[in-house]
């Protein structure tokens, strides 16, 4: 099974520096690459990521 890095509805991204969070409310539909979010001049990382 392919583990896409693209965010789907419900994913949360968190800034590890200031704690700000972004909630994804719609699946990412981009055909290539993946979106990334930045805060505090750093890339935000998925919050509460579970390894499935
Ligand atoms: Zn921040």
mmCIF file of the protein (N, C-alpha, C, O) and its ligand, coordinates in Angstrom:
data_MODEL
# 
_entry.id   MODEL 
# 
loop_
_entity.id 
_entity.type 
_entity.pdbx_number_of_molecules 
1 polymer     1 
2 non-polymer 1 
# 
_entity_poly.entity_id                      1 
_entity_poly.type                           'polypeptide(L)' 
_entity_poly.nstd_linkage                   no 
_entity_poly.nstd_monomer                   no 
_entity_poly.pdbx_seq_one_letter_code       
;(UNK)(UNK)(UNK)(UNK)(UNK)(UNK)(UNK)(UNK)(UNK)(UNK)(UNK)(UNK)(UNK)(UNK)(UNK)(UNK)
(UNK)(UNK)(UNK)(UNK)(UNK)(UNK)(UNK)(UNK)(UNK)(UNK)(UNK)(UNK)(UNK)(UNK)(UNK)(UNK)
(UNK)(UNK)(UNK)(UNK)(UNK)(UNK)(UNK)(UNK)(UNK)(UNK)(UNK)(UNK)(UNK)(UNK)(UNK)(UNK)
(UNK)(UNK)(UNK)(UNK)
;
_entity_poly.pdbx_seq_one_letter_code_can   XXXXXXXXXXXXXXXXXXXXXXXXXXXXXXXXXXXXXXXXXXXXXXXXXXXX 
_entity_poly.pdbx_strand_id                 A 
# 
loop_
_entity_poly_seq.entity_id 
_entity_poly_seq.num 
_entity_poly_seq.mon_id 
_entity_poly_seq.hetero 
1 1  UNK n 
1 2  UNK n 
1 3  UNK n 
1 4  UNK n 
1 5  UNK n 
1 6  UNK n 
1 7  UNK n 
1 8  UNK n 
1 9  UNK n 
1 10 UNK n 
1 11 UNK n 
1 12 UNK n 
1 13 UNK n 
1 14 UNK n 
1 15 UNK n 
1 16 UNK n 
1 17 UNK n 
1 18 UNK n 
1 19 UNK n 
1 20 UNK n 
1 21 UNK n 
1 22 UNK n 
1 23 UNK n 
1 24 UNK n 
1 25 UNK n 
1 26 UNK n 
1 27 UNK n 
1 28 UNK n 
1 29 UNK n 
1 30 UNK n 
1 31 UNK n 
1 32 UNK n 
1 33 UNK n 
1 34 UNK n 
1 35 UNK n 
1 36 UNK n 
1 37 UNK n 
1 38 UNK n 
1 39 UNK n 
1 40 UNK n 
1 41 UNK n 
1 42 UNK n 
1 43 UNK n 
1 44 UNK n 
1 45 UNK n 
1 46 UNK n 
1 47 UNK n 
1 48 UNK n 
1 49 UNK n 
1 50 UNK n 
1 51 UNK n 
1 52 UNK n 
# 
loop_
_struct_asym.id 
_struct_asym.entity_id 
A 1 
B 2 
# 
loop_
_chem_comp.id 
_chem_comp.type 
_chem_comp.mon_nstd_flag 
UNK 'L-peptide linking' . 
ZN  non-polymer         . 
# 
_pdbx_entity_nonpoly.entity_id   2 
_pdbx_entity_nonpoly.name        ? 
_pdbx_entity_nonpoly.comp_id     ZN 
# 
_pdbx_nonpoly_scheme.asym_id         B 
_pdbx_nonpoly_scheme.entity_id       2 
_pdbx_nonpoly_scheme.mon_id          ZN 
_pdbx_nonpoly_scheme.ndb_seq_num     1 
_pdbx_nonpoly_scheme.pdb_seq_num     101 
_pdbx_nonpoly_scheme.auth_seq_num    101 
_pdbx_nonpoly_scheme.pdb_mon_id      ZN 
_pdbx_nonpoly_scheme.auth_mon_id     ZN 
_pdbx_nonpoly_scheme.pdb_strand_id   A 
_pdbx_nonpoly_scheme.pdb_ins_code    . 
# 
loop_
_atom_site.group_PDB 
_atom_site.id 
_atom_site.type_symbol 
_atom_site.label_atom_id 
_atom_site.label_alt_id 
_atom_site.label_comp_id 
_atom_site.label_asym_id 
_atom_site.label_entity_id 
_atom_site.label_seq_id 
_atom_site.pdbx_PDB_ins_code 
_atom_site.Cartn_x 
_atom_site.Cartn_y 
_atom_site.Cartn_z 
_atom_site.occupancy 
_atom_site.B_iso_or_equiv 
_atom_site.pdbx_formal_charge 
_atom_site.auth_seq_id 
_atom_site.auth_comp_id 
_atom_site.auth_asym_id 
_atom_site.auth_atom_id 
_atom_site.pdbx_PDB_model_num 
ATOM   1   N  N  . UNK A 1 1  ? 0.847   -1.202 0.000  1.00 0.00 ? 1   UNK A N  1 
ATOM   2   C  CA . UNK A 1 1  ? 0.000   0.000  0.000  1.00 0.00 ? 1   UNK A CA 1 
ATOM   3   C  C  . UNK A 1 1  ? 0.880   1.248  0.000  1.00 0.00 ? 1   UNK A C  1 
ATOM   4   O  O  . UNK A 1 1  ? 1.867   1.342  0.729  1.00 0.00 ? 1   UNK A O  1 
ATOM   5   N  N  . UNK A 1 2  ? 0.495   2.180  -0.825 1.00 0.00 ? 2   UNK A N  1 
ATOM   6   C  CA . UNK A 1 2  ? 1.299   3.391  -0.934 1.00 0.00 ? 2   UNK A CA 1 
ATOM   7   C  C  . UNK A 1 2  ? 0.977   4.355  0.202  1.00 0.00 ? 2   UNK A C  1 
ATOM   8   O  O  . UNK A 1 2  ? -0.181  4.680  0.463  1.00 0.00 ? 2   UNK A O  1 
ATOM   9   N  N  . UNK A 1 3  ? 1.995   4.779  0.839  1.00 0.00 ? 3   UNK A N  1 
ATOM   10  C  CA . UNK A 1 3  ? 1.797   5.708  1.951  1.00 0.00 ? 3   UNK A CA 1 
ATOM   11  C  C  . UNK A 1 3  ? 2.005   7.137  1.453  1.00 0.00 ? 3   UNK A C  1 
ATOM   12  O  O  . UNK A 1 3  ? 3.106   7.686  1.515  1.00 0.00 ? 3   UNK A O  1 
ATOM   13  N  N  . UNK A 1 4  ? 0.926   7.714  0.965  1.00 0.00 ? 4   UNK A N  1 
ATOM   14  C  CA . UNK A 1 4  ? 1.024   9.068  0.435  1.00 0.00 ? 4   UNK A CA 1 
ATOM   15  C  C  . UNK A 1 4  ? 1.283   10.072 1.543  1.00 0.00 ? 4   UNK A C  1 
ATOM   16  O  O  . UNK A 1 4  ? 0.733   9.980  2.641  1.00 0.00 ? 4   UNK A O  1 
ATOM   17  N  N  . UNK A 1 5  ? 2.121   11.015 1.227  1.00 0.00 ? 5   UNK A N  1 
ATOM   18  C  CA . UNK A 1 5  ? 2.424   12.044 2.209  1.00 0.00 ? 5   UNK A CA 1 
ATOM   19  C  C  . UNK A 1 5  ? 1.424   13.186 2.113  1.00 0.00 ? 5   UNK A C  1 
ATOM   20  O  O  . UNK A 1 5  ? 1.419   14.107 2.929  1.00 0.00 ? 5   UNK A O  1 
ATOM   21  N  N  . UNK A 1 6  ? 0.578   13.100 1.093  1.00 0.00 ? 6   UNK A N  1 
ATOM   22  C  CA . UNK A 1 6  ? -0.378  14.191 0.934  1.00 0.00 ? 6   UNK A CA 1 
ATOM   23  C  C  . UNK A 1 6  ? -1.419  14.154 2.043  1.00 0.00 ? 6   UNK A C  1 
ATOM   24  O  O  . UNK A 1 6  ? -1.922  13.092 2.409  1.00 0.00 ? 6   UNK A O  1 
ATOM   25  N  N  . UNK A 1 7  ? -1.726  15.316 2.563  1.00 0.00 ? 7   UNK A N  1 
ATOM   26  C  CA . UNK A 1 7  ? -2.677  15.378 3.665  1.00 0.00 ? 7   UNK A CA 1 
ATOM   27  C  C  . UNK A 1 7  ? -4.104  15.103 3.217  1.00 0.00 ? 7   UNK A C  1 
ATOM   28  O  O  . UNK A 1 7  ? -4.497  15.434 2.099  1.00 0.00 ? 7   UNK A O  1 
ATOM   29  N  N  . UNK A 1 8  ? -4.850  14.507 4.088  1.00 0.00 ? 8   UNK A N  1 
ATOM   30  C  CA . UNK A 1 8  ? -6.265  14.268 3.846  1.00 0.00 ? 8   UNK A CA 1 
ATOM   31  C  C  . UNK A 1 8  ? -7.074  14.962 4.935  1.00 0.00 ? 8   UNK A C  1 
ATOM   32  O  O  . UNK A 1 8  ? -6.537  15.434 5.936  1.00 0.00 ? 8   UNK A O  1 
ATOM   33  N  N  . UNK A 1 9  ? -8.366  15.006 4.708  1.00 0.00 ? 9   UNK A N  1 
ATOM   34  C  CA . UNK A 1 9  ? -9.240  15.667 5.672  1.00 0.00 ? 9   UNK A CA 1 
ATOM   35  C  C  . UNK A 1 9  ? -9.010  15.100 7.071  1.00 0.00 ? 9   UNK A C  1 
ATOM   36  O  O  . UNK A 1 9  ? -8.995  13.886 7.273  1.00 0.00 ? 9   UNK A O  1 
ATOM   37  N  N  . UNK A 1 10 ? -8.836  15.980 7.999  1.00 0.00 ? 10  UNK A N  1 
ATOM   38  C  CA . UNK A 1 10 ? -8.664  15.555 9.383  1.00 0.00 ? 10  UNK A CA 1 
ATOM   39  C  C  . UNK A 1 10 ? -7.226  15.606 9.852  1.00 0.00 ? 10  UNK A C  1 
ATOM   40  O  O  . UNK A 1 10 ? -6.958  15.611 11.053 1.00 0.00 ? 10  UNK A O  1 
ATOM   41  N  N  . UNK A 1 11 ? -6.285  15.646 8.893  1.00 0.00 ? 11  UNK A N  1 
ATOM   42  C  CA . UNK A 1 11 ? -4.881  15.734 9.290  1.00 0.00 ? 11  UNK A CA 1 
ATOM   43  C  C  . UNK A 1 11 ? -4.610  17.078 9.948  1.00 0.00 ? 11  UNK A C  1 
ATOM   44  O  O  . UNK A 1 11 ? -5.210  18.097 9.606  1.00 0.00 ? 11  UNK A O  1 
ATOM   45  N  N  . UNK A 1 12 ? -3.708  17.048 10.884 1.00 0.00 ? 12  UNK A N  1 
ATOM   46  C  CA . UNK A 1 12 ? -3.314  18.274 11.560 1.00 0.00 ? 12  UNK A CA 1 
ATOM   47  C  C  . UNK A 1 12 ? -1.815  18.478 11.424 1.00 0.00 ? 12  UNK A C  1 
ATOM   48  O  O  . UNK A 1 12 ? -1.030  17.549 11.610 1.00 0.00 ? 12  UNK A O  1 
ATOM   49  N  N  . UNK A 1 13 ? -1.433  19.688 11.103 1.00 0.00 ? 13  UNK A N  1 
ATOM   50  C  CA . UNK A 1 13 ? -0.021  20.021 11.037 1.00 0.00 ? 13  UNK A CA 1 
ATOM   51  C  C  . UNK A 1 13 ? 0.295   21.009 12.153 1.00 0.00 ? 13  UNK A C  1 
ATOM   52  O  O  . UNK A 1 13 ? -0.475  21.926 12.436 1.00 0.00 ? 13  UNK A O  1 
ATOM   53  N  N  . UNK A 1 14 ? 1.439   20.796 12.772 1.00 0.00 ? 14  UNK A N  1 
ATOM   54  C  CA . UNK A 1 14 ? 1.782   21.589 13.941 1.00 0.00 ? 14  UNK A CA 1 
ATOM   55  C  C  . UNK A 1 14 ? 3.144   22.246 13.795 1.00 0.00 ? 14  UNK A C  1 
ATOM   56  O  O  . UNK A 1 14 ? 4.092   21.650 13.283 1.00 0.00 ? 14  UNK A O  1 
ATOM   57  N  N  . UNK A 1 15 ? 3.218   23.466 14.248 1.00 0.00 ? 15  UNK A N  1 
ATOM   58  C  CA . UNK A 1 15 ? 4.512   24.143 14.324 1.00 0.00 ? 15  UNK A CA 1 
ATOM   59  C  C  . UNK A 1 15 ? 5.145   23.763 15.648 1.00 0.00 ? 15  UNK A C  1 
ATOM   60  O  O  . UNK A 1 15 ? 4.589   24.004 16.719 1.00 0.00 ? 15  UNK A O  1 
ATOM   61  N  N  . UNK A 1 16 ? 6.327   23.161 15.548 1.00 0.00 ? 16  UNK A N  1 
ATOM   62  C  CA . UNK A 1 16 ? 6.975   22.685 16.765 1.00 0.00 ? 16  UNK A CA 1 
ATOM   63  C  C  . UNK A 1 16 ? 7.591   23.833 17.553 1.00 0.00 ? 16  UNK A C  1 
ATOM   64  O  O  . UNK A 1 16 ? 7.998   23.670 18.703 1.00 0.00 ? 16  UNK A O  1 
ATOM   65  N  N  . UNK A 1 17 ? 7.650   24.985 16.917 1.00 0.00 ? 17  UNK A N  1 
ATOM   66  C  CA . UNK A 1 17 ? 8.270   26.116 17.600 1.00 0.00 ? 17  UNK A CA 1 
ATOM   67  C  C  . UNK A 1 17 ? 7.260   26.885 18.452 1.00 0.00 ? 17  UNK A C  1 
ATOM   68  O  O  . UNK A 1 17 ? 7.504   27.151 19.629 1.00 0.00 ? 17  UNK A O  1 
ATOM   69  N  N  . UNK A 1 18 ? 6.126   27.239 17.847 1.00 0.00 ? 18  UNK A N  1 
ATOM   70  C  CA . UNK A 1 18 ? 5.167   28.065 18.576 1.00 0.00 ? 18  UNK A CA 1 
ATOM   71  C  C  . UNK A 1 18 ? 3.880   27.324 18.912 1.00 0.00 ? 18  UNK A C  1 
ATOM   72  O  O  . UNK A 1 18 ? 3.058   27.820 19.683 1.00 0.00 ? 18  UNK A O  1 
ATOM   73  N  N  . UNK A 1 19 ? 3.701   26.137 18.334 1.00 0.00 ? 19  UNK A N  1 
ATOM   74  C  CA . UNK A 1 19 ? 2.537   25.334 18.707 1.00 0.00 ? 19  UNK A CA 1 
ATOM   75  C  C  . UNK A 1 19 ? 1.317   25.584 17.856 1.00 0.00 ? 19  UNK A C  1 
ATOM   76  O  O  . UNK A 1 19 ? 0.279   24.961 18.078 1.00 0.00 ? 19  UNK A O  1 
ATOM   77  N  N  . UNK A 1 20 ? 1.410   26.481 16.882 1.00 0.00 ? 20  UNK A N  1 
ATOM   78  C  CA . UNK A 1 20 ? 0.273   26.734 16.010 1.00 0.00 ? 20  UNK A CA 1 
ATOM   79  C  C  . UNK A 1 20 ? -0.065  25.469 15.239 1.00 0.00 ? 20  UNK A C  1 
ATOM   80  O  O  . UNK A 1 20 ? 0.821   24.698 14.873 1.00 0.00 ? 20  UNK A O  1 
ATOM   81  N  N  . UNK A 1 21 ? -1.362  25.261 14.992 1.00 0.00 ? 21  UNK A N  1 
ATOM   82  C  CA . UNK A 1 21 ? -1.768  24.061 14.283 1.00 0.00 ? 21  UNK A CA 1 
ATOM   83  C  C  . UNK A 1 21 ? -2.688  24.407 13.129 1.00 0.00 ? 21  UNK A C  1 
ATOM   84  O  O  . UNK A 1 21 ? -3.459  25.364 13.190 1.00 0.00 ? 21  UNK A O  1 
ATOM   85  N  N  . UNK A 1 22 ? -2.591  23.599 12.065 1.00 0.00 ? 22  UNK A N  1 
ATOM   86  C  CA . UNK A 1 22 ? -3.471  23.737 10.910 1.00 0.00 ? 22  UNK A CA 1 
ATOM   87  C  C  . UNK A 1 22 ? -4.264  22.451 10.763 1.00 0.00 ? 22  UNK A C  1 
ATOM   88  O  O  . UNK A 1 22 ? -3.693  21.360 10.776 1.00 0.00 ? 22  UNK A O  1 
ATOM   89  N  N  . UNK A 1 23 ? -5.565  22.573 10.625 1.00 0.00 ? 23  UNK A N  1 
ATOM   90  C  CA . UNK A 1 23 ? -6.418  21.411 10.408 1.00 0.00 ? 23  UNK A CA 1 
ATOM   91  C  C  . UNK A 1 23 ? -6.829  21.354 8.943  1.00 0.00 ? 23  UNK A C  1 
ATOM   92  O  O  . UNK A 1 23 ? -7.363  22.318 8.394  1.00 0.00 ? 23  UNK A O  1 
ATOM   93  N  N  . UNK A 1 24 ? -6.572  20.216 8.328  1.00 0.00 ? 24  UNK A N  1 
ATOM   94  C  CA . UNK A 1 24 ? -6.946  20.041 6.926  1.00 0.00 ? 24  UNK A CA 1 
ATOM   95  C  C  . UNK A 1 24 ? -8.426  19.667 6.862  1.00 0.00 ? 24  UNK A C  1 
ATOM   96  O  O  . UNK A 1 24 ? -8.858  18.699 7.488  1.00 0.00 ? 24  UNK A O  1 
ATOM   97  N  N  . UNK A 1 25 ? -9.191  20.435 6.107  1.00 0.00 ? 25  UNK A N  1 
ATOM   98  C  CA . UNK A 1 25 ? -10.633 20.186 6.037  1.00 0.00 ? 25  UNK A CA 1 
ATOM   99  C  C  . UNK A 1 25 ? -11.055 19.616 4.703  1.00 0.00 ? 25  UNK A C  1 
ATOM   100 O  O  . UNK A 1 25 ? -12.237 19.352 4.484  1.00 0.00 ? 25  UNK A O  1 
ATOM   101 N  N  . UNK A 1 26 ? -10.100 19.422 3.807  1.00 0.00 ? 26  UNK A N  1 
ATOM   102 C  CA . UNK A 1 26 ? -10.389 18.781 2.527  1.00 0.00 ? 26  UNK A CA 1 
ATOM   103 C  C  . UNK A 1 26 ? -9.140  18.068 2.048  1.00 0.00 ? 26  UNK A C  1 
ATOM   104 O  O  . UNK A 1 26 ? -8.028  18.562 2.238  1.00 0.00 ? 26  UNK A O  1 
ATOM   105 N  N  . UNK A 1 27 ? -9.314  16.911 1.429  1.00 0.00 ? 27  UNK A N  1 
ATOM   106 C  CA . UNK A 1 27 ? -8.171  16.136 0.975  1.00 0.00 ? 27  UNK A CA 1 
ATOM   107 C  C  . UNK A 1 27 ? -7.341  16.913 -0.039 1.00 0.00 ? 27  UNK A C  1 
ATOM   108 O  O  . UNK A 1 27 ? -7.864  17.714 -0.814 1.00 0.00 ? 27  UNK A O  1 
ATOM   109 N  N  . UNK A 1 28 ? -6.048  16.659 -0.015 1.00 0.00 ? 28  UNK A N  1 
ATOM   110 C  CA . UNK A 1 28 ? -5.172  17.240 -1.024 1.00 0.00 ? 28  UNK A CA 1 
ATOM   111 C  C  . UNK A 1 28 ? -5.357  16.469 -2.334 1.00 0.00 ? 28  UNK A C  1 
ATOM   112 O  O  . UNK A 1 28 ? -5.330  15.239 -2.339 1.00 0.00 ? 28  UNK A O  1 
ATOM   113 N  N  . UNK A 1 29 ? -5.542  17.178 -3.425 1.00 0.00 ? 29  UNK A N  1 
ATOM   114 C  CA . UNK A 1 29 ? -5.795  16.541 -4.718 1.00 0.00 ? 29  UNK A CA 1 
ATOM   115 C  C  . UNK A 1 29 ? -4.681  16.816 -5.724 1.00 0.00 ? 29  UNK A C  1 
ATOM   116 O  O  . UNK A 1 29 ? -4.850  16.556 -6.916 1.00 0.00 ? 29  UNK A O  1 
ATOM   117 N  N  . UNK A 1 30 ? -3.568  17.327 -5.269 1.00 0.00 ? 30  UNK A N  1 
ATOM   118 C  CA . UNK A 1 30 ? -2.517  17.664 -6.221 1.00 0.00 ? 30  UNK A CA 1 
ATOM   119 C  C  . UNK A 1 30 ? -1.956  16.405 -6.867 1.00 0.00 ? 30  UNK A C  1 
ATOM   120 O  O  . UNK A 1 30 ? -1.905  15.341 -6.250 1.00 0.00 ? 30  UNK A O  1 
ATOM   121 N  N  . UNK A 1 31 ? -1.537  16.545 -8.122 1.00 0.00 ? 31  UNK A N  1 
ATOM   122 C  CA . UNK A 1 31 ? -1.123  15.368 -8.892 1.00 0.00 ? 31  UNK A CA 1 
ATOM   123 C  C  . UNK A 1 31 ? 0.350   15.046 -8.710 1.00 0.00 ? 31  UNK A C  1 
ATOM   124 O  O  . UNK A 1 31 ? 0.768   13.904 -8.903 1.00 0.00 ? 31  UNK A O  1 
ATOM   125 N  N  . UNK A 1 32 ? 1.117   16.020 -8.350 1.00 0.00 ? 32  UNK A N  1 
ATOM   126 C  CA . UNK A 1 32 ? 2.541   15.758 -8.141 1.00 0.00 ? 32  UNK A CA 1 
ATOM   127 C  C  . UNK A 1 32 ? 3.034   16.562 -6.953 1.00 0.00 ? 32  UNK A C  1 
ATOM   128 O  O  . UNK A 1 32 ? 2.502   17.622 -6.623 1.00 0.00 ? 32  UNK A O  1 
ATOM   129 N  N  . UNK A 1 33 ? 4.056   16.030 -6.330 1.00 0.00 ? 33  UNK A N  1 
ATOM   130 C  CA . UNK A 1 33 ? 4.600   16.714 -5.182 1.00 0.00 ? 33  UNK A CA 1 
ATOM   131 C  C  . UNK A 1 33 ? 3.658   16.625 -4.009 1.00 0.00 ? 33  UNK A C  1 
ATOM   132 O  O  . UNK A 1 33 ? 2.733   15.812 -3.986 1.00 0.00 ? 33  UNK A O  1 
ATOM   133 N  N  . UNK A 1 34 ? 3.904   17.456 -3.060 1.00 0.00 ? 34  UNK A N  1 
ATOM   134 C  CA . UNK A 1 34 ? 3.050   17.484 -1.888 1.00 0.00 ? 34  UNK A CA 1 
ATOM   135 C  C  . UNK A 1 34 ? 3.101   18.879 -1.290 1.00 0.00 ? 34  UNK A C  1 
ATOM   136 O  O  . UNK A 1 34 ? 4.104   19.580 -1.428 1.00 0.00 ? 34  UNK A O  1 
ATOM   137 N  N  . UNK A 1 35 ? 2.036   19.281 -0.635 1.00 0.00 ? 35  UNK A N  1 
ATOM   138 C  CA . UNK A 1 35 ? 2.027   20.607 -0.032 1.00 0.00 ? 35  UNK A CA 1 
ATOM   139 C  C  . UNK A 1 35 ? 2.872   20.623 1.240  1.00 0.00 ? 35  UNK A C  1 
ATOM   140 O  O  . UNK A 1 35 ? 3.054   19.598 1.895  1.00 0.00 ? 35  UNK A O  1 
ATOM   141 N  N  . UNK A 1 36 ? 3.366   21.770 1.562  1.00 0.00 ? 36  UNK A N  1 
ATOM   142 C  CA . UNK A 1 36 ? 4.033   21.882 2.854  1.00 0.00 ? 36  UNK A CA 1 
ATOM   143 C  C  . UNK A 1 36 ? 3.653   23.222 3.466  1.00 0.00 ? 36  UNK A C  1 
ATOM   144 O  O  . UNK A 1 36 ? 3.401   24.207 2.772  1.00 0.00 ? 36  UNK A O  1 
ATOM   145 N  N  . UNK A 1 37 ? 3.624   23.218 4.747  1.00 0.00 ? 37  UNK A N  1 
ATOM   146 C  CA . UNK A 1 37 ? 3.243   24.413 5.480  1.00 0.00 ? 37  UNK A CA 1 
ATOM   147 C  C  . UNK A 1 37 ? 4.416   24.835 6.350  1.00 0.00 ? 37  UNK A C  1 
ATOM   148 O  O  . UNK A 1 37 ? 5.135   24.006 6.907  1.00 0.00 ? 37  UNK A O  1 
ATOM   149 N  N  . UNK A 1 38 ? 4.584   26.124 6.446  1.00 0.00 ? 38  UNK A N  1 
ATOM   150 C  CA . UNK A 1 38 ? 5.706   26.597 7.245  1.00 0.00 ? 38  UNK A CA 1 
ATOM   151 C  C  . UNK A 1 38 ? 5.233   27.637 8.246  1.00 0.00 ? 38  UNK A C  1 
ATOM   152 O  O  . UNK A 1 38 ? 4.277   28.375 8.006  1.00 0.00 ? 38  UNK A O  1 
ATOM   153 N  N  . UNK A 1 39 ? 5.917   27.673 9.353  1.00 0.00 ? 39  UNK A N  1 
ATOM   154 C  CA . UNK A 1 39 ? 5.642   28.643 10.405 1.00 0.00 ? 39  UNK A CA 1 
ATOM   155 C  C  . UNK A 1 39 ? 6.950   28.861 11.156 1.00 0.00 ? 39  UNK A C  1 
ATOM   156 O  O  . UNK A 1 39 ? 7.765   27.946 11.278 1.00 0.00 ? 39  UNK A O  1 
ATOM   157 N  N  . UNK A 1 40 ? 7.141   30.041 11.645 1.00 0.00 ? 40  UNK A N  1 
ATOM   158 C  CA . UNK A 1 40 ? 8.377   30.347 12.360 1.00 0.00 ? 40  UNK A CA 1 
ATOM   159 C  C  . UNK A 1 40 ? 9.593   30.005 11.503 1.00 0.00 ? 40  UNK A C  1 
ATOM   160 O  O  . UNK A 1 40 ? 10.636  29.606 12.021 1.00 0.00 ? 40  UNK A O  1 
ATOM   161 N  N  . UNK A 1 41 ? 9.450   30.163 10.196 1.00 0.00 ? 41  UNK A N  1 
ATOM   162 C  CA . UNK A 1 41 ? 10.539  29.924 9.253  1.00 0.00 ? 41  UNK A CA 1 
ATOM   163 C  C  . UNK A 1 41 ? 10.975  28.461 9.219  1.00 0.00 ? 41  UNK A C  1 
ATOM   164 O  O  . UNK A 1 41 ? 12.089  28.149 8.797  1.00 0.00 ? 41  UNK A O  1 
ATOM   165 N  N  . UNK A 1 42 ? 10.086  27.559 9.670  1.00 0.00 ? 42  UNK A N  1 
ATOM   166 C  CA . UNK A 1 42 ? 10.392  26.137 9.621  1.00 0.00 ? 42  UNK A CA 1 
ATOM   167 C  C  . UNK A 1 42 ? 9.195   25.391 9.043  1.00 0.00 ? 42  UNK A C  1 
ATOM   168 O  O  . UNK A 1 42 ? 8.064   25.876 9.066  1.00 0.00 ? 42  UNK A O  1 
ATOM   169 N  N  . UNK A 1 43 ? 9.478   24.201 8.527  1.00 0.00 ? 43  UNK A N  1 
ATOM   170 C  CA . UNK A 1 43 ? 8.390   23.397 7.976  1.00 0.00 ? 43  UNK A CA 1 
ATOM   171 C  C  . UNK A 1 43 ? 7.580   22.784 9.105  1.00 0.00 ? 43  UNK A C  1 
ATOM   172 O  O  . UNK A 1 43 ? 8.133   22.249 10.066 1.00 0.00 ? 43  UNK A O  1 
ATOM   173 N  N  . UNK A 1 44 ? 6.272   22.869 8.976  1.00 0.00 ? 44  UNK A N  1 
ATOM   174 C  CA . UNK A 1 44 ? 5.400   22.271 9.979  1.00 0.00 ? 44  UNK A CA 1 
ATOM   175 C  C  . UNK A 1 44 ? 5.348   20.761 9.773  1.00 0.00 ? 44  UNK A C  1 
ATOM   176 O  O  . UNK A 1 44 ? 5.489   20.275 8.651  1.00 0.00 ? 44  UNK A O  1 
ATOM   177 N  N  . UNK A 1 45 ? 5.151   20.037 10.840 1.00 0.00 ? 45  UNK A N  1 
ATOM   178 C  CA . UNK A 1 45 ? 5.128   18.577 10.750 1.00 0.00 ? 45  UNK A CA 1 
ATOM   179 C  C  . UNK A 1 45 ? 3.755   18.074 11.165 1.00 0.00 ? 45  UNK A C  1 
ATOM   180 O  O  . UNK A 1 45 ? 3.042   18.730 11.925 1.00 0.00 ? 45  UNK A O  1 
ATOM   181 N  N  . UNK A 1 46 ? 3.388   16.889 10.650 1.00 0.00 ? 46  UNK A N  1 
ATOM   182 C  CA . UNK A 1 46 ? 2.111   16.314 11.030 1.00 0.00 ? 46  UNK A CA 1 
ATOM   183 C  C  . UNK A 1 46 ? 2.035   16.125 12.539 1.00 0.00 ? 46  UNK A C  1 
ATOM   184 O  O  . UNK A 1 46 ? 2.983   15.651 13.165 1.00 0.00 ? 46  UNK A O  1 
ATOM   185 N  N  . UNK A 1 47 ? 0.908   16.498 13.110 1.00 0.00 ? 47  UNK A N  1 
ATOM   186 C  CA . UNK A 1 47 ? 0.735   16.356 14.556 1.00 0.00 ? 47  UNK A CA 1 
ATOM   187 C  C  . UNK A 1 47 ? -0.043  15.078 14.848 1.00 0.00 ? 47  UNK A C  1 
ATOM   188 O  O  . UNK A 1 47 ? -0.993  14.727 14.148 1.00 0.00 ? 47  UNK A O  1 
ATOM   189 N  N  . UNK A 1 48 ? 0.389   14.403 15.893 1.00 0.00 ? 48  UNK A N  1 
ATOM   190 C  CA . UNK A 1 48 ? -0.296  13.192 16.293 1.00 0.00 ? 48  UNK A CA 1 
ATOM   191 C  C  . UNK A 1 48 ? -0.300  12.150 15.202 1.00 0.00 ? 48  UNK A C  1 
ATOM   192 O  O  . UNK A 1 48 ? -1.282  11.429 15.025 1.00 0.00 ? 48  UNK A O  1 
ATOM   193 N  N  . UNK A 1 49 ? 0.798   12.069 14.465 1.00 0.00 ? 49  UNK A N  1 
ATOM   194 C  CA . UNK A 1 49 ? 0.867   11.103 13.365 1.00 0.00 ? 49  UNK A CA 1 
ATOM   195 C  C  . UNK A 1 49 ? 0.959   9.702  13.923 1.00 0.00 ? 49  UNK A C  1 
ATOM   196 O  O  . UNK A 1 49 ? 1.724   9.417  14.844 1.00 0.00 ? 49  UNK A O  1 
ATOM   197 N  N  . UNK A 1 50 ? 0.158   8.844  13.339 1.00 0.00 ? 50  UNK A N  1 
ATOM   198 C  CA . UNK A 1 50 ? 0.167   7.447  13.773 1.00 0.00 ? 50  UNK A CA 1 
ATOM   199 C  C  . UNK A 1 50 ? 0.742   6.584  12.667 1.00 0.00 ? 50  UNK A C  1 
ATOM   200 O  O  . UNK A 1 50 ? 0.364   6.712  11.503 1.00 0.00 ? 50  UNK A O  1 
ATOM   201 N  N  . UNK A 1 51 ? 1.633   5.727  13.029 1.00 0.00 ? 51  UNK A N  1 
ATOM   202 C  CA . UNK A 1 51 ? 2.195   4.808  12.031 1.00 0.00 ? 51  UNK A CA 1 
ATOM   203 C  C  . UNK A 1 51 ? 1.258   3.626  11.845 1.00 0.00 ? 51  UNK A C  1 
ATOM   204 O  O  . UNK A 1 51 ? 1.038   2.833  12.760 1.00 0.00 ? 51  UNK A O  1 
ATOM   205 N  N  . UNK A 1 52 ? 0.718   3.530  10.655 1.00 0.00 ? 52  UNK A N  1 
ATOM   206 C  CA . UNK A 1 52 ? -0.259  2.485  10.394 1.00 0.00 ? 52  UNK A CA 1 
ATOM   207 C  C  . UNK A 1 52 ? 0.370   1.379  9.557  1.00 0.00 ? 52  UNK A C  1 
ATOM   208 O  O  . UNK A 1 52 ? -0.297  0.399  9.228  1.00 0.00 ? 52  UNK A O  1 
HETATM 209 ZN ZN . ZN  B 2 .  ? 5.264   28.823 14.599 1.00 0.00 ? 101 ZN  A ZN 1 
# 
